[in-house]
Amino acid sequence: MESVSAGYGGDPVLVDLSLAVNSGEFVAVLGSSGSGKTTLLRVLAGFLRPSSGSVIFGEKVISSANAWIPPEHRHLGIVPQEGALFPHLDVRRNVGFGLDRSTESSRRVEEVLEMVGMQDFSDARPQELSGGQQQRVALARALAPRPDVLLLDEPFSALDASMRVSLRAEVRELLKSLGTTSVMVTHDQEEALSIADRVAVMRDGRLVQMATPAELYQNPADLAVARFVGDAVELPAQWSGIDNVDTWLGRVAVRGKPNHSTGEIVAVLRPEQLSVIDASSIDNSLSGGAIGTVSRVSYHGHDSLLHVHLATGQDIAVRVPGESPAVAGERVRIRVTGAANIYSA
């Protein structure tokens, strides 16, 4: 996709957007409501013709000022949000919908049903299946014609939490094993980070950043991306040297080579970069960190989130693995691990 702009008659929803997906890659397009991610998917699918720019699949131009290939000839598969299965057809006929009635097509239907673990439900109707099973059938239907590109429109959003986690892991492994080029749109940051090879972050119809999940989380392109992708601890900061800033939590190292702006800056850390120590058991004259009081603890099983009110008047969130080492009302010292990202305030 090169320099694509598209909309619905008024101001463009996509603005001069370029996006490249490698063959066999799984890319998640992440953005809040209104960011343009669904419009992007509609342009790729051929449901919306862009006003400018071009869309290219491999060596073939499928949309440009001089070319247009309709959706049915783009050789792609689509997995919608809630399956969109035909209620009057059984699983086998849903998956085979659109294929010819040859013996080879029948074998292909059985093959993809086995891929998604639904071979024992071929005679069932959609209403007899769970939400996760319906999405497996929708995936099988999209894969049956052997598409060049698979488009997934928030395919796990209607599932409960446990089913969502397990199914997206299964889908990820299946698509990687098949080498299927896939583009998924989602508003779920955890989902995007956990299954994509790369994540494209959209905002106001533009591509803000495209990176691996680790790079996106550790080095957000700007403050808005840092806030959107995961939890952010924001600290007003002042330069104390080339590679350090002074914050509420003391002197903090800086990641990379930020712009040494003379204006106001903010240091951004992740909550797991903070740790707490019982302040009563250590010498408070020790340098480093800040003293505060735990105001609230939220236990999540795999980790705990501590809300700490600092002696200087600020509130801070600290994420620790497992059970919290401190309880509400306890005085603690907060220490910083690793480096912060710096942005203009």
N, C-alpha and C positions, 0 to 999 in steps of 0.2 A: 504494500500500500504506500503510495507516494503522493504527498501534498494533497490529501483528500479533504475537501470541504463538502458538507452535506447537511441538509435540514428538511423542514417540512413546510416551506413557503415563507417563513419569516426570517429572523436572524439564523445564521447557520449554527447547528448543534456541534458539528465537527469543524474544526478550524485548522486548515493547512496541516493535517495530521499525516505523519509518516510512521509506518510500523513494519518491521521486517521480522519474519518468523522463519527459522531454519527448518529444513526438512527433518521430520521425525521429532521435532521439539514440542514440548507442552508449555504453552504460554498462558498465563492468567492475566486478564485485563481487570484491574482493580480500580474501583472508584465509588464515590458516594452517589446517591440518587441525583440525577440531573447532570452527571459528569460527561455523559455521551457514550457510555460503554455499550448500551443496548443498541444505539444508533450505529455504532461501529460494527456490531454483529450483523445488523440488518444490511449494511452496505456489503459486507463480505458474502452474505448469503444471497444477495441479489434482490432482496425485497425493497431496497431503496437505492435509487440511482444517484450517485454523488453529483454535485454541481460543478466540481472541478477535481483534477487529480486523476490518478489511475490505480487500478487494482490488478495485481499480477499474481497468478498461481504458477509457480515454476517458471516456464518460458512463455506461458500463454497470458496475453493481456485480456482480461475478462471484463474490464470496464475502463473506459477512457473517453476523451472527446470524440474519438472516431470508432470506438468499439463498444459492443454491449452483448454479453452472453447471459441469457435468462437463467434463473435459479435452477431449473430442471436440467440444464446442460452444464452445470459447473462441477459436477461429480464430487459433491460434498455431502456430508451427513450432519444432521442437526438433532441435538438432544435438548428438548425444551424443559422448562422449569418443572412441570408436573407430569411428564411423560406424554400427555396428549394422545393416549391410546384410544383406539376405536372400541367402545364398550360392547358392540354387537359381534365383534370378532374374537376368537380365542387367541392365545399367545402365538401359536404357530402362524396364523394368518395375519396377525398384526406385524410380526417380524418380516413376513414375506410380502407385505403390501408394497407394490411398486416393482417387484421382481416378476419375471415371466413365470409361467407355470411348468417349466421344464424340470426334468429329474435333477439336473445340476443345481437349479435354484432350491429345490427341496433339500438337497444335501447341504447347501450353504446355510439354510435356515437352521438345520439341526446343528451345524458346526458352530454358528454364533451363539445359539442357545446354550451349548455346552461351554463355550468361552465364558459366558456370564453366569454359569451355574443355574440355569433355568430349564434344563432339558427335561426335568421331571414335571414341569408345569405347562407343557406345550398345549394341553387341551383346556386349560383354565381360562376363564374370562377375566379381564382386568379388575373388575369389582371383587373378585375372589382373592386378589393378591394384596400384600402389604405395600406400603409406599415404596420401600426399598426394592421390593420385587418388581414393581411397576417401572421403576427407573432402570433396573437391569434389562427389562424387556425393551424399553425405549432405546437404550444403548445398543442392544442387539439389532434392533431395526435400523439404527443409523449406520451400523457397521456392515450390515448384510450386503450392500452393493459395492463394498470395498472402496470407500471414498478416498480421494486424495487428501481431503482436509475434513476434520471433524470440528464442528462448532457446538459448544455447550453453553446454554443460557441458564446460569445459576441452577444447575441440575440437582443440587442437594439441599436447596433452601427450604423445601417443604417437609424434610425429614426430621425426626427427633435427633437430639445431640449424639447419642451413641451410634445410631444407624448412620448418621452423616459421616462420622469419623471413619467407621469401618468401610463403608461403601466407597468413599472417595479414595481410600488407600487401595482398594481392589481395582478401581477404575484406572488409577494411576499406573499400577503394575501391568494391567492388561494393555493399555495403550502404548506403554514403553516397549513391551514385549512384541507388539505388532509393528512398532515403528511408525505409528500414525501421527501425522502432523495435526496438532490440536490447539484450538483457541477457546478458552473458557472465560466468560465474564462473571464477575462476582463482586459483592460488596463486603465479603467476609475476609478480613485480613489474615486470620489464622488459616483459613482454607487455601488462600492464594500462596502463602509462604510454605505450607506443608506439602503441596503436591506439584507445584510448577517448577520447570527448569529456569524460567525467567518470569518476572512480574513486570507488567506495564501499568504504571499509575497514571490515571487520567484525571484532569480537573478542568472544568469549563470548556470541554471539547478539545482539549489539547493534551498531548503526551508530555507529562512532567518528568518522568524518570522511567527507565527500563533497565533492570538489573537482575542478577541472581537474588534469590530470597535473602541470603546472608548479607550481600552487599547493600541491598535496599534497607534492611533493618539496621545495619551498623553505620551506614553512611547515607542517610536521606539527603536528597538533592536540596531541600529547603526546609524551613521550619514547619510549614503546613504538611509536608510529607512525613516528617518526624512525628507530628501529632497524630496523623491518620494511621500510620502503620505501627501498631503496638502502642504501649503506654510510654509517655515521655515525662521525665522530670526536668522542668525548666528552671534554670537558675540565672538571675541577672548576674552579669560578670564584668570584670575589669581586667585588662591585660596586666600581667605581672612579669612578663618576659616573653621571649619569642615563642615558647611552647607551653606556656602556663597561663591560667587565669585565676583570679581570686573570686570566690563565691561565698554564699552562706555556709557552705560545707568546707570552707578552707580553700587551699590552693589545689587546683585540679589540672591535670595534664590535658593537652589538646590533641585531638586526632588529626593527622594529615597536615596540610599547609593552608590554613584558613586565610581569608582576606583580612589583613590587619587594618580594619576600619577604625576610624577615630570616633564613630558614632556609638550609640548604645548597642550592646551585644548580649546574647543570651547563650548560656551553655546548656546543652541537652544531654542528659544521661538516661539510661534505661533503669527501671526500678531494681532489676537484679544486679546492677553495678553497685548498689548500696548494701552495706551490712551493718548490723547493730551489735553493740557490746554493752553489757550491764555497766552503767556509769558508776554505780556505787562500789564496784570491785576494782576500779582502776584509779590511777592517779589523775585527777582532773587537770593537773598542770601539764599533762602530756600534750604535745602539739598534734595537730591533725584531726580532722573530723569536727563534729559539732554536737553539743549536748541538747537533748530534747526529751519530751515526755510522750509515751505512747498513748494516743487518745482512743484508738480503735484497732481491732485486729479482725481481718476477714480470712477465715480458713477455707481453702479450696482443695484440700487433700494433697495434691502434688506440690502445692506451695501455699504460703500465707502472705497476705498483704498487710503491712503495718502502716498505720497513719500516725505520723509523729509530729507533734507541735514543738518547734525549735524554741530554745530560750530567747532567740532574737525575734520571735513573733511569727515566723513563717511556718507553713505546714508542708510536709513532705511525705511521699509514699515510698515504702521500702518493700521489695519482694524478696522473701527468703524461701529456700526449699523446705518442704514438709511443714511440720508444726512450728509455730512461732516460738523463738527463744525468750520472748518477753510478753507481758500481759498489759492490759490497759492500766494506766496510772504509773507504770514503771519508768524510771529515768534511764535513758540509754545514750550511748555515743554512736553517732553515725559516721562510718568511714566509706570512702569512695575507692572502688577498684576500677582500673582501666582509665581510658581517656574519654573526653567529652567532644561532641561536635559543636561548632560555634556558628551562630547565624546572627544576622542583623535583627535587632529587637523590633 
